[in-house]
Amino acid sequence: KILSKINEREIKYQTVIRELVKRYIMKRQQKDQTEGVTEDDLNEIKQDISAFR
């Protein structure tokens, strides 16, 4: 009986963690989509252009 409770808690814990990770990833993707081009992106492009010269 104790093992089944531990197993239930472990399954619930894994489910909660998985959902938190999904939420984090989705928020991060939404943020990246709404931000557009950042200064870091521009600096990276400048460096790439300089490397071609």
N, C-alpha and C positions, 0 to 999 in steps of 0.2 A: 504493500500500500504506500509506503513512504517513497519507494522508487518511482511509482507512477506519478505521485505528486511532484517529485523532482523533475521527472521527464516532462510533465505538463508545463511546469514553470520554465524549463529550458526551451521548449517549443514556443511558448508565448514570448519569451525574451528574444529568441531568434527572429520571430515575426515582427516584433516591435522594432528591433534594430534594422531589419531589412526595409521596413516602411520609412524609418527615419532617413536611411541612406537614399532611398528613392526620392523622398521629399527634398533632401539637400541637392541631389543631382538635378532635379527638375527646376528648383529655384535658381540654381547656378546657370542652367541653360537659358532660362528666361532672362536672367540678368545680362548674360552675354548677348542675347538677341536684341534686347532693348538698348543696350549701351552703344552699339554701333562701333565706329572706329575710335580707338583710344590713342593716347599719345605714345604709348608703348608700341602699338601697331605701326604708327608712322615712323618711329625711330628704327624699327626693324626693317621697314621698307627702305629707309634711307641707307642703312648699312648694306642691304642687299644691292642697291644701286651702286654704291661706292665699290663694292666687291667686283662688280662687272667691269669697272673701268680699268 
